[in-house]
Amino acid sequence: MGELKTGRQKGGIMSRSHWKGSISVGLVEIPVDRYPAENRNRFDLTLLDRRDLKPMWFKRYHKVSGKDIP
């Protein structure tokens, strides 16, 4: 028989389950794995000004009219 693979794949990396257990109904036992619903592998970087190491902000505006773009 072939090998049974469990888990979700995204980009070729298997995620680990948070919890493993089983549900039993009568004489039947069903294995259950719980996986995370979101992926938190990202992190945000803040640009800092070299002179005083304070955060830099970017403003979106229309070049011709000079009005802010939300």
FENFEN-V821297 format. One record per pair of residues at least 24 apart in sequence whose C-alpha atoms are under 10 Angstrom apart, sorted by the first residue. I is the first residue (numbers start at 1). J is the second residue. If there is no record, write none. Layout:
BEGIN
i->{I	I}
j->{J	J}
END
This chain:
BEGIN
i->{6	7	7	7	8	8	10	15}
j->{33	33	34	35	35	36	39	39}
END
